[in-house]
Amino acid sequence: MGNLLKIILIAITIFFIIFPIFILFKYSVSDRDSVVTGGRYPEPFWPFEPNFKMFESLSVRNDFLQSGIVSLEVGFLTVAFCLFLGVPSAFALARFKIPGLAILLFFLLSVRLFPDISAVIPVAEQFFKKPLSLLPPVISVALAHTLLSLPYTIYIAKGVFESIPRDLEEQSQVLGASRAYSFLRILVPLALPGLGAAAIYTFLLSWNEFVFAYFLMFQGTESTLPVYLLRILTWSPQKNFIAAISLFICIPVIIFTFAVQRYMRTGLTAGAVK
């Protein structure tokens, strides 16, 4: 009975994960008669004549391709900024005795307690003033996304460094290695599984973020894919066109996750200290 219940719960979970993806794919390959029924008949469960015309149409739209490139640039820059700033900060928090560390971590994470819409106005106002106004929009949005992701990156990386035995650093320093060498050549490679998780989270947040990207890019011609999707919705396109864009937005996230998943393996430190 217990195993049957587990199987049912797993099946329900898989259904709720797969069904939205199926709906997106169904509409993205639907022909016009399957979407625009005019009330004459209900929408079919599967399109009458599935095709890839929507994907072909998107592949030749320069505005869509440009928005995809901008989203990738913003996402990877955000990951780079968060790891560059967050990893050394997390190492310092994990290895040094800092008075009031718990309070410091609370205030660090409290940045994410406020909704984005309440924080975007003061942040955007600073980016509209010099010298930040001189930055390209892509870098401005990446820095804003870094503000959102950095607390989580530090918190995740801190736990990772705390799980690595201190004996590794001490033994390397006894053998003549500097603290910087121990950090870069020993600790960081061992911390890659946790840092990979932080990178995935950071990229997903940046890729899907809309509010900061909209406020910082609404005056220019560049836009991320979520902002581009909003602009498309202003002229009420067909559902198959919207579904094709949404499916395109999902693809880089899946590719990036599979590319980084090899760093998610656990047990890299097993047997490192004798």
C-alpha positions in Angstrom: 0.0 0.0 0.0 2.8 2.3 0.9 4.7 1.7 -2.4 1.5 2.2 -4.4 0.9 5.6 -2.7 4.5 6.6 -3.5 4.0 5.6 -7.1 0.8 7.6 -7.3 2.4 10.7 -5.8 5.4 10.5 -8.1 3.1 10.1 -11.1 1.1 13.2 -10.0 4.3 15.2 -9.6 5.6 14.2 -13.0 2.2 15.1 -14.5 2.3 18.6 -13.1 5.8 19.0 -14.3 5.3 17.6 -17.8 1.8 18.9 -18.6 2.7 22.7 -18.8 5.6 21.8 -21.1 3.3 19.7 -23.2 0.8 22.6 -23.5 3.6 24.9 -24.6 4.8 22.5 -27.2 1.3 21.7 -28.4 0.5 25.4 -29.0 3.9 26.1 -30.5 3.4 23.5 -33.3 -0.3 24.2 -33.8 -1.7 25.3 -37.1 -4.1 28.3 -37.3 -7.3 26.1 -37.5 -6.3 24.4 -34.2 -6.0 27.7 -32.4 -8.5 30.0 -34.0 -11.7 28.0 -33.8 -14.2 30.8 -33.8 -16.4 28.9 -31.4 -17.4 26.4 -34.1 -15.6 23.5 -32.4 -13.5 23.0 -29.2 -9.7 23.2 -29.5 -8.3 19.8 -30.2 -6.1 17.9 -27.8 -3.4 17.7 -30.5 -3.3 20.1 -33.5 -4.8 19.0 -36.8 -1.6 19.8 -38.8 1.4 20.3 -36.5 4.2 22.3 -38.0 7.2 24.4 -37.0 6.2 27.6 -38.8 6.2 29.7 -35.6 9.8 28.6 -34.8 10.8 29.4 -38.4 9.2 32.8 -38.0 11.0 33.6 -34.8 14.4 32.4 -36.2 14.3 35.2 -38.8 13.1 38.0 -36.4 16.1 40.2 -35.6 14.4 41.8 -32.6 13.8 38.3 -31.0 17.3 37.1 -31.7 18.7 40.3 -30.3 16.6 40.0 -27.2 17.9 36.4 -26.8 21.5 37.5 -27.0 20.9 40.3 -24.5 19.3 37.8 -22.1 22.3 35.5 -22.4 24.8 38.3 -21.9 22.9 39.6 -18.8 22.6 36.0 -17.4 26.3 35.1 -17.8 27.4 38.5 -16.5 25.2 38.1 -13.5 26.7 34.7 -12.7 30.3 36.1 -13.2 29.6 39.1 -10.9 28.0 37.0 -8.2 30.7 34.4 -8.1 33.5 37.0 -8.3 32.0 38.9 -5.3 30.2 36.1 -3.5 32.8 33.4 -3.3 35.6 35.4 -1.5 32.9 36.9 0.8 31.5 33.5 1.7 35.0 32.1 2.3 35.7 35.0 4.8 32.4 34.4 6.6 33.1 30.7 6.8 36.7 30.8 7.9 37.1 33.9 10.1 35.5 34.7 13.4 33.3 37.7 12.8 31.4 39.3 15.7 27.7 39.3 15.1 27.9 36.9 12.2 24.3 35.7 12.6 23.0 39.3 12.6 25.1 40.1 9.5 23.7 37.1 7.7 20.2 38.1 8.6 20.6 41.6 7.2 22.3 40.1 4.1 19.4 37.9 3.4 16.8 40.5 4.4 17.6 42.2 1.1 15.4 39.6 -0.5 12.6 40.0 2.0 11.3 43.0 0.1 9.4 42.5 -3.2 11.2 43.5 -6.3 8.6 46.2 -7.2 9.3 48.0 -4.0 13.1 48.1 -4.5 13.2 48.8 -8.2 12.4 52.5 -8.0 15.4 53.5 -5.7 17.7 51.1 -7.6 16.7 52.4 -11.0 17.0 56.0 -9.8 20.7 55.3 -9.0 21.3 53.8 -12.3 19.8 56.8 -14.1 22.4 59.1 -12.3 26.1 59.5 -13.2 28.4 57.6 -13.2 26.1 54.5 -13.4 24.1 56.1 -16.2 27.2 55.8 -18.4 27.1 52.0 -18.2 25.7 50.0 -21.1 22.1 48.8 -20.4 23.3 45.1 -20.4 25.8 45.8 -17.6 23.3 47.9 -15.6 20.7 45.1 -15.7 23.4 42.5 -14.8 24.5 44.6 -11.8 20.9 45.0 -10.7 20.4 41.2 -10.9 23.6 40.8 -9.0 22.0 42.8 -6.2 19.2 40.3 -6.1 21.2 37.1 -6.4 24.4 37.9 -4.4 22.9 37.3 -0.9 21.9 33.7 -1.9 25.2 33.1 -3.6 27.1 34.1 -0.4 24.8 32.0 1.8 25.1 28.9 -0.4 28.9 29.3 -0.9 29.3 29.8 2.9 27.7 26.5 3.7 29.9 24.8 1.0 33.1 26.1 2.5 32.1 25.2 6.0 31.6 21.6 4.8 35.2 21.4 3.6 37.6 20.3 6.3 40.0 22.9 7.6 42.8 20.3 7.6 43.1 20.7 3.8 44.1 24.4 4.2 46.4 23.7 7.2 48.2 20.9 5.4 48.8 22.9 2.3 50.1 25.9 4.3 52.4 23.5 6.2 53.8 22.5 2.9 54.4 26.1 2.0 51.3 27.2 0.1 49.9 30.7 0.7 46.3 31.3 1.8 45.5 32.6 -1.6 47.0 29.5 -3.3 45.1 27.2 -1.0 41.9 29.1 -1.7 42.2 29.2 -5.5 43.8 25.8 -6.2 42.4 23.6 -3.4 39.2 25.0 -1.9 37.5 26.4 -4.9 37.8 23.2 -7.0 36.4 21.2 -4.1 33.6 23.7 -3.7 32.5 23.5 -7.4 29.4 21.4 -6.7 27.9 24.0 -4.4 29.1 26.9 -6.5 27.5 25.1 -9.5 24.2 25.1 -7.6 24.6 28.8 -6.9 25.4 29.5 -10.6 22.3 27.7 -11.7 20.1 29.6 -9.3 21.7 32.9 -10.3 21.3 32.3 -14.0 17.7 31.2 -13.6 16.8 34.3 -11.6 18.5 36.6 -14.1 17.0 34.8 -17.1 13.4 35.0 -15.7 13.7 38.5 -14.0 11.3 41.1 -15.5 10.8 44.1 -13.2 14.4 45.4 -13.0 15.1 44.6 -16.7 11.9 46.5 -17.7 12.7 49.6 -15.7 16.3 49.8 -16.8 15.7 49.1 -20.5 12.3 50.6 -21.3 13.8 53.7 -22.8 16.2 51.9 -25.1 15.9 49.5 -28.0 17.5 46.6 -26.2 15.4 44.2 -24.1 15.6 40.8 -22.4 13.3 38.1 -23.5 10.7 38.6 -20.7 10.5 42.3 -21.6 10.3 41.4 -25.3 7.4 39.0 -24.5 5.6 41.9 -22.9 6.1 44.1 -26.0 4.7 41.2 -28.1 1.6 40.9 -25.9 0.6 44.5 -26.6 -0.7 43.5 -30.1 -2.5 40.3 -28.9 -0.7 37.7 -31.0 -2.0 34.1 -31.4 -1.4 31.6 -28.7 0.9 29.5 -30.9 3.2 32.5 -31.4 3.3 33.2 -27.6 3.9 29.5 -26.9 6.8 29.4 -29.3 8.5 32.3 -27.6 7.9 30.8 -24.2 9.4 27.5 -25.3 12.4 29.3 -26.8 12.9 31.0 -23.3 13.0 27.6 -21.6 15.6 26.0 -23.9 18.7 27.9 -22.8 17.8 27.3 -19.1 17.7 23.5 -19.8 21.0 23.6 -21.7 22.7 25.6 -19.0 21.5 23.3 -16.3 22.8 20.2 -18.0 26.1 22.0 -18.7 26.7 22.7 -15.0 25.2 19.6 -13.5 28.5 17.7 -13.6 29.6 20.1 -10.8 26.7 19.0 -8.7 28.2 15.6 -7.8 28.7 15.1 -4.1 31.5 13.4 -2.3 34.4 15.1 -4.0 36.1 15.6 -0.6 35.6 12.0 0.5 39.0 10.5 1.5 40.8 13.9 0.9 42.0 14.0 4.5 43.6 11.0 6.1 
